[in-house]
Amino acid sequence: MRRNLWMSLAAAASVAVTMFLLGVFLLLVFNLNYMASQLQSNVEIAAFLHVDTPREVVQHLEAQIKHLPGVREVVLVPKEEGFRKISRQFGGEEELLSATGGVNPLPDYLLVRVNTPEEIRDIAGAIAQLPGVEKVNYGQEVVERLFALVRWLRWLGAGLILLLASGAVVLIMLTIRLTVYSRRQEISIMKYVGATDSFIRWPFFLEGLFLGLVGSGLAAGAVYGIYTWLLSRSFNLFLFLPLLNDPALLLKSLLGLIGAGAGVGALGSLLSIRQFLKV
C-alpha cells in the first residue's frame, strides 16, 4: 500500500464517497418512512352520536368501542366542549347561542385511535353499526390516498436504495480493480517463481478489506456528524417535518454501512485478482 500510495488513497476515497452517498440516502428513506408512519398514526375516526343521546348511553358506547379489536384509545368529546371550540373559531359563545335559539345543536362525538392504520376501515364500519351512532367520519378518500402515497414512497425508497447500492458496489470494485491492475506484473512474477494462488490472493484480500473499512468508516463518521447536527437544529430547520431520532437504528445503520464497505472492498479485490492469476 505504501508503494502504491496514490492508488490506495483513490480506492479509499472512492469507497468513502460512494458509502457516504448511500448512507445519506438510506437515512433519507428511513425519515420518509418515519414521517409517513407519523401521518398514518395521526389518523382518527370521529364517531358522531345522535343529538338526543343520553350521557349514560354515550358512556356505554364508549366502553363498547374500547373493547373492539384494534382500538387503541377512545376519547369522548362532549357537545359542550365542541361548542366551545366552534365559539373560539367563529365568535363568542353568547352570540352563537343567540343565533341557535339558546340551544346547543352539536352532538357528542368519540375520537377513536387504532393500533394499525390498515385496520381503520374495518373498525369504522364496525362503529357505524352500533346503535346510537349517527355518522362515522375518518376522511376515507384522503386516508386511502395517504396510504397509497406511503406504499409508493416505500417501494420507491427500496428500489432506489437497491439501485444506489448496486452502483456503489460496481464503482468500488472498478476502483479496486485498477489498484490490482497496476500490480499485474508483480502478480505474474510471483506466479512464475512458484507462488500459490492463496499466497498471492491473501494480501490483496486484506488490502481490499482494509481500504473498504477505512473508506466506509470515514463515510459513517461524516454521516453521523451531519445527521446529529441536523437533529440538534431540526426544530428550526424542519418545523413541520420531525426527523427520526432513534440512536439504536442510527448505530445499526452506520455499523452496517462500515461492514458493507469492508465486505465490498474485500470482494472487489478477490474478484479483480482472478484473471491475473491465470498466467
Backbone torsions as a table, in degrees:
resi	resn	phi	psi	omega
1	MET	NA	-36.0	176.2
2	ARG	-66.4	-38.0	-179.4
3	ARG	-69.4	-26.6	179.4
4	ASN	-119.3	52.5	-170.8
5	LEU	-60.3	-45.0	-174.9
6	TRP	-67.9	-39.6	177.6
7	MET	-66.5	-37.7	178.5
8	SER	-65.6	-42.8	177.7
9	LEU	-63.7	-39.2	178.9
10	ALA	-63.9	-40.8	179.3
11	ALA	-65.4	-44.4	179.5
12	ALA	-64.3	-40.2	178.9
13	ALA	-65.8	-38.7	178.1
14	SER	-62.4	-43.8	177.4
15	VAL	-62.3	-43.2	-177.6
16	ALA	-62.0	-46.0	-176.9
17	VAL	-66.6	-48.4	-177.0
18	THR	-66.7	-40.8	179.4
19	MET	-71.8	-29.7	175.0
20	PHE	-64.2	-46.3	178.6
21	LEU	-62.1	-41.0	178.8
22	LEU	-64.3	-41.9	179.3
23	GLY	-64.5	-42.1	178.7
24	VAL	-62.0	-45.4	-178.3
25	PHE	-69.3	-33.9	177.6
26	LEU	-62.1	-45.3	178.7
27	LEU	-67.8	-32.3	176.5
28	LEU	-62.8	-44.4	179.1
29	VAL	-66.1	-40.6	177.2
30	PHE	-59.0	-41.9	-179.1
31	ASN	-69.5	-37.3	176.1
32	LEU	-62.3	-42.9	177.6
33	ASN	-64.1	-39.0	179.8
34	TYR	-65.0	-45.1	179.4
35	MET	-63.8	-39.6	178.4
36	ALA	-64.4	-40.7	178.6
37	SER	-65.4	-37.7	178.0
38	GLN	-63.5	-42.5	178.1
39	LEU	-62.7	-42.4	-179.9
40	GLN	-64.6	-41.2	-176.9
41	SER	-69.1	-19.3	179.8
42	ASN	-86.2	-3.1	178.3
43	VAL	-71.4	129.9	-177.6
44	GLU	-125.7	155.2	173.4
45	ILE	-102.2	128.7	175.2
46	ALA	-106.3	113.9	179.9
47	ALA	-102.9	106.1	-179.1
48	PHE	-87.7	131.2	-178.7
49	LEU	-97.4	166.3	176.1
50	HIS	-63.3	146.1	-174.4
51	VAL	-59.9	-37.7	-174.6
52	ASP	-93.1	17.4	-179.3
53	THR	-70.9	124.6	179.2
54	PRO	-62.9	153.4	-177.0
55	ARG	-64.0	-31.4	178.1
56	GLU	-64.4	-40.4	178.2
57	VAL	-67.0	-38.1	178.3
58	VAL	-60.6	-45.2	-179.9
59	GLN	-66.3	-34.7	176.8
60	HIS	-66.0	-42.1	176.5
61	LEU	-62.8	-39.3	178.5
62	GLU	-59.7	-43.6	179.2
63	ALA	-66.0	-39.4	178.6
64	GLN	-61.4	-46.4	-177.8
65	ILE	-65.7	-35.9	179.7
66	LYS	-60.8	-29.7	-177.8
67	HIS	-89.8	0.4	176.1
68	LEU	-69.9	141.3	179.1
69	PRO	-62.7	133.5	177.3
70	GLY	94.2	-8.0	-179.4
71	VAL	-84.3	127.5	179.6
72	ARG	-94.1	-39.3	-174.6
73	GLU	-156.3	145.0	176.0
74	VAL	-130.0	127.6	-179.7
75	VAL	-121.3	124.5	177.6
76	LEU	-85.5	127.1	175.3
77	VAL	-111.9	102.3	-178.9
78	PRO	-64.2	158.7	-179.1
79	LYS	-61.6	-31.3	179.5
80	GLU	-65.4	-41.2	178.8
81	GLU	-67.6	-40.2	177.2
82	GLY	-62.1	-38.2	179.1
83	PHE	-67.4	-38.5	178.5
84	ARG	-64.8	-38.5	178.3
85	LYS	-62.4	-44.0	179.3
86	ILE	-66.9	-35.2	179.3
87	SER	-63.8	-39.9	179.1
88	ARG	-65.5	-29.6	-177.5
89	GLN	-83.6	-38.6	-169.6
90	PHE	-115.6	2.7	179.6
91	GLY	141.8	-176.8	-178.8
92	GLY	-70.3	157.9	-177.6
93	GLU	-67.8	-36.7	-178.8
94	GLU	-66.3	-40.9	179.1
95	GLU	-62.4	-42.6	-179.8
96	LEU	-67.0	-38.9	179.2
97	LEU	-64.3	-40.9	178.3
98	SER	-66.3	-34.0	179.3
99	ALA	-69.5	-27.3	-179.0
100	THR	-101.6	14.2	177.6
101	GLY	74.4	26.0	178.8
102	GLY	76.9	10.5	-178.4
103	VAL	-116.5	134.9	175.3
104	ASN	-80.2	111.3	-175.1
105	PRO	-86.3	-1.3	-174.5
106	LEU	-83.8	148.7	175.5
107	PRO	-93.0	163.4	165.4
108	ASP	-67.5	150.6	173.1
109	TYR	-144.8	158.4	-177.0
110	LEU	-115.0	128.7	173.8
111	LEU	-94.5	122.2	-174.8
112	VAL	-116.0	127.5	175.5
113	ARG	-111.3	139.5	-173.7
114	VAL	-109.8	164.0	-179.6
115	ASN	-71.2	-47.0	-179.8
116	THR	-127.9	137.2	-176.8
117	PRO	-59.4	-27.8	-177.9
118	GLU	-65.5	-19.9	-177.5
119	GLU	-87.8	-3.9	-168.0
120	ILE	-63.9	-37.8	-178.3
121	ARG	-66.0	-45.7	-179.2
122	ASP	-64.8	-41.1	-179.8
123	ILE	-67.1	-40.7	178.0
124	ALA	-61.8	-39.1	177.3
125	GLY	-64.8	-38.8	179.5
126	ALA	-68.4	-38.2	179.6
127	ILE	-66.8	-38.2	-178.6
128	ALA	-63.1	-23.7	-179.4
129	GLN	-83.1	-10.1	-177.2
130	LEU	-73.7	140.1	178.0
131	PRO	-66.6	137.1	-179.1
132	GLY	100.0	-14.3	179.0
133	VAL	-91.2	119.8	-178.0
134	GLU	-87.1	-40.5	-174.6
135	LYS	-153.5	143.4	176.1
136	VAL	-121.1	130.9	-177.6
137	ASN	-134.5	127.3	172.2
138	TYR	-137.8	19.8	-179.8
139	GLY	62.3	55.4	-171.1
140	GLN	-52.9	-47.8	-177.0
141	GLU	-64.2	-43.8	180.0
142	VAL	-66.0	-42.8	-178.8
143	VAL	-63.6	-43.5	179.5
144	GLU	-64.3	-37.1	175.3
145	ARG	-65.5	-39.5	178.5
146	LEU	-62.7	-44.8	179.1
147	PHE	-62.5	-40.3	178.0
148	ALA	-63.9	-40.6	178.5
149	LEU	-64.3	-41.1	179.7
150	VAL	-63.5	-44.8	178.5
151	ARG	-61.5	-41.9	179.8
152	TRP	-63.8	-41.8	179.8
153	LEU	-64.5	-39.7	-178.7
154	ARG	-68.7	-42.5	177.5
155	TRP	-65.5	-41.7	178.7
156	LEU	-63.2	-43.7	179.0
157	GLY	-61.9	-44.0	178.9
158	ALA	-63.3	-41.7	179.6
159	GLY	-65.9	-41.7	-179.4
160	LEU	-69.2	-36.9	176.7
161	ILE	-63.7	-43.4	178.4
162	LEU	-62.1	-43.2	180.0
163	LEU	-64.7	-45.6	-178.9
164	LEU	-67.4	-38.3	178.2
165	ALA	-64.1	-41.1	177.9
166	SER	-63.1	-42.8	177.8
167	GLY	-63.3	-38.4	178.5
168	ALA	-64.5	-42.4	179.0
169	VAL	-61.2	-46.7	-178.7
170	VAL	-62.9	-44.8	-178.1
171	LEU	-64.3	-43.9	179.4
172	ILE	-64.2	-42.6	-179.1
173	MET	-66.0	-37.1	177.4
174	LEU	-65.9	-39.1	179.4
175	THR	-65.5	-44.9	179.5
176	ILE	-66.7	-32.9	177.5
177	ARG	-61.8	-36.0	177.3
178	LEU	-65.2	-38.9	178.6
179	THR	-65.6	-37.7	177.6
180	VAL	-69.3	-40.7	-179.0
181	TYR	-61.6	-35.2	-179.9
182	SER	-66.9	-14.4	-179.9
183	ARG	-116.6	24.8	-177.5
184	ARG	-63.8	-33.4	179.7
185	GLN	-68.0	-38.5	177.0
186	GLU	-61.2	-42.0	179.9
187	ILE	-63.6	-44.1	179.7
188	SER	-61.6	-42.9	-179.9
189	ILE	-63.3	-43.2	178.6
190	MET	-61.5	-39.3	178.0
191	LYS	-64.4	-41.4	-177.5
192	TYR	-66.8	-30.3	-179.2
193	VAL	-90.9	7.1	170.1
194	GLY	103.7	10.7	178.9
195	ALA	-69.5	141.4	178.1
196	THR	-78.5	163.0	179.8
197	ASP	-61.6	-40.8	-178.5
198	SER	-67.0	-35.2	178.3
199	PHE	-62.2	-38.3	179.3
200	ILE	-78.6	-37.5	-171.6
201	ARG	-71.3	-39.0	-172.8
202	TRP	-59.7	-46.4	178.4
203	PRO	-60.2	-37.7	178.1
204	PHE	-68.8	-37.2	176.9
205	PHE	-61.0	-47.8	-179.4
206	LEU	-65.9	-36.4	178.3
207	GLU	-64.6	-47.0	178.2
208	GLY	-61.0	-41.2	177.9
209	LEU	-61.8	-44.3	-178.0
210	PHE	-67.4	-45.0	-179.7
211	LEU	-64.2	-40.5	177.0
212	GLY	-63.9	-39.3	179.7
213	LEU	-66.4	-44.0	180.0
214	VAL	-64.9	-49.0	-177.9
215	GLY	-62.0	-46.6	-178.9
216	SER	-71.5	-29.8	175.1
217	GLY	-64.3	-43.2	176.0
218	LEU	-62.0	-41.5	179.5
219	ALA	-64.2	-43.4	179.8
220	ALA	-63.4	-40.2	177.8
221	GLY	-63.2	-41.6	179.1
222	ALA	-66.3	-42.6	179.0
223	VAL	-62.9	-43.5	-179.9
224	TYR	-62.4	-45.7	-179.2
225	GLY	-61.9	-45.0	-178.6
226	ILE	-67.5	-41.2	-176.1
227	TYR	-70.6	-40.3	177.2
228	THR	-65.6	-34.3	175.9
229	TRP	-64.9	-42.0	177.6
230	LEU	-64.5	-39.5	179.0
231	LEU	-63.0	-39.6	-178.8
232	SER	-68.2	-20.9	-179.3
233	ARG	-118.5	17.2	-174.9
234	SER	-65.5	-30.5	-178.0
235	PHE	-65.3	-37.2	-179.6
236	ASN	-83.0	-36.9	-175.0
237	LEU	-85.0	-37.3	-174.8
238	PHE	-128.2	70.0	-172.8
239	LEU	-61.0	-42.5	-175.9
240	PHE	-103.4	4.2	-179.3
241	LEU	-126.7	86.2	-178.0
242	PRO	-66.2	134.8	179.0
243	LEU	-84.7	153.2	178.1
244	LEU	-69.7	122.1	180.0
245	ASN	-118.8	80.4	-178.8
246	ASP	-127.9	94.7	-176.8
247	PRO	-57.6	-37.1	-179.1
248	ALA	-64.9	-44.6	179.0
249	LEU	-65.7	-39.1	178.6
250	LEU	-63.6	-43.5	179.6
251	LEU	-63.7	-44.5	178.9
252	LYS	-62.1	-40.3	-179.7
253	SER	-64.2	-43.3	-178.5
254	LEU	-70.1	-39.1	176.4
255	LEU	-65.1	-39.3	175.7
256	GLY	-63.6	-37.2	177.8
257	LEU	-63.6	-44.6	179.4
258	ILE	-64.4	-45.3	179.2
259	GLY	-62.9	-40.1	179.0
260	ALA	-64.4	-41.7	179.3
261	GLY	-63.1	-44.7	178.5
262	ALA	-63.5	-43.2	-179.8
263	GLY	-64.3	-42.7	179.7
264	VAL	-66.5	-38.2	177.7
265	GLY	-62.3	-45.1	179.3
266	ALA	-66.5	-43.8	179.8
267	LEU	-65.0	-39.1	178.8
268	GLY	-61.9	-39.5	178.0
269	SER	-65.1	-44.5	-178.8
270	LEU	-63.5	-43.0	-178.7
271	LEU	-71.3	-34.7	-176.6
272	SER	-73.1	-30.0	-175.1
273	ILE	-83.3	-13.3	-173.5
274	ARG	-58.2	-46.8	-175.0
275	GLN	-69.1	-26.4	-179.2
276	PHE	-82.2	-9.7	175.9
277	LEU	-81.5	-11.5	-179.0
278	LYS	-93.8	95.1	-179.9
279	VAL	-124.2	NA	NA
